[in-house]
Amino acid sequence: MSITVDRLASLIQRELANIVNEIVKNKKVGYINLTEVKVTKDISYATTYYTILSDEKEIIELAQSELDKFKVQIRMELAKKIRNVRKIPELIFKYDEALAYGNHIDKLLKSLK
């Protein structure tokens, strides 16, 4: 049975949301929210975009380093959850700057009033 790339991306995002926050338990980082997962057509890579509550650059870098440090363990847990896929894609974590940019624009608009 074949699964489409979009359905796989949705499934990975749903499963990773729980796995990431169970494995990465850094109090400085807090909760990691996954905003989007993009899977390549050959299912080799899954680029996972995330946000955190803090806008501080140090905390964002800490979150990235924590995700990179536990990347293999997160992928192994994902493989246990998703059984109907022959190959689990390599995970790439990227900070989603769209939310931070939106907050910045919102602050600018409020300062104009």
C-alpha positions in Angstrom: 0.0 0.0 0.0 1.4 3.3 -1.0 1.0 6.5 0.9 1.0 9.9 -0.7 3.7 12.5 0.2 1.1 14.9 1.6 -0.5 12.3 3.8 2.9 11.2 5.0 3.8 14.8 5.9 0.6 15.2 7.8 1.1 11.9 9.7 4.7 12.8 10.5 3.7 16.2 11.9 1.0 14.6 14.1 3.3 12.0 15.5 6.4 14.3 15.9 4.4 16.8 17.9 4.2 14.3 20.8 7.6 12.7 20.3 9.6 16.0 20.2 8.2 17.4 23.4 8.7 14.0 25.2 12.3 13.8 24.2 13.4 17.4 24.3 12.8 18.4 27.9 14.7 21.6 28.3 13.0 24.1 30.6 14.7 27.1 28.9 13.3 26.0 25.5 9.8 25.1 26.8 7.2 23.7 24.4 8.1 23.2 20.8 5.3 23.7 18.3 5.6 22.1 14.9 4.1 24.3 12.3 4.7 22.4 9.0 6.4 19.3 7.6 7.5 19.1 4.0 8.6 15.7 2.7 10.6 15.3 -0.5 9.0 13.2 -3.3 11.5 10.4 -2.8 10.7 10.4 0.9 14.4 10.9 1.7 14.0 14.1 3.8 11.4 15.7 6.0 11.9 19.3 6.7 10.1 20.1 9.9 9.4 23.8 10.8 8.9 24.7 14.4 8.3 27.6 16.7 8.9 28.3 20.4 7.4 30.9 22.7 10.6 32.9 23.1 11.9 35.4 20.5 15.3 35.5 22.0 18.1 34.4 19.7 19.9 32.4 22.3 16.8 30.4 23.2 16.1 29.7 19.5 19.7 28.5 19.0 19.4 26.3 22.1 16.2 24.8 20.7 17.9 24.1 17.4 20.9 22.5 19.1 18.6 20.3 21.3 16.6 19.1 18.2 19.9 18.4 16.4 21.3 16.5 19.4 18.2 14.3 19.7 17.5 13.9 15.9 18.4 10.2 15.7 16.4 9.3 18.8 13.4 11.3 17.5 13.6 9.5 14.1 13.8 6.1 15.9 10.7 6.9 17.9 8.9 8.1 14.7 9.8 4.8 13.1 8.1 2.9 15.9 4.9 5.0 15.5 4.7 4.8 11.7 4.7 1.2 10.6 3.2 1.4 7.1 6.1 3.3 5.6 9.1 1.4 4.2 11.5 4.2 4.7 11.5 6.9 7.4 12.8 10.2 6.1 15.8 11.9 7.5 14.7 14.8 9.7 15.7 18.4 9.2 14.6 20.9 11.8 14.3 24.6 10.8 13.0 27.5 12.9 9.8 29.0 11.4 10.4 32.7 11.3 6.9 33.5 10.0 5.4 33.8 13.5 8.2 36.0 14.8 8.0 38.2 11.7 4.2 38.5 12.2 4.7 39.5 15.9 7.2 42.1 14.8 4.8 43.6 12.3 2.0 43.5 14.9 4.3 45.5 17.3 5.1 48.0 14.6 1.4 48.5 13.8 0.5 48.9 17.5 3.3 51.5 18.0 1.8 53.6 15.1 -1.5 54.0 16.9 
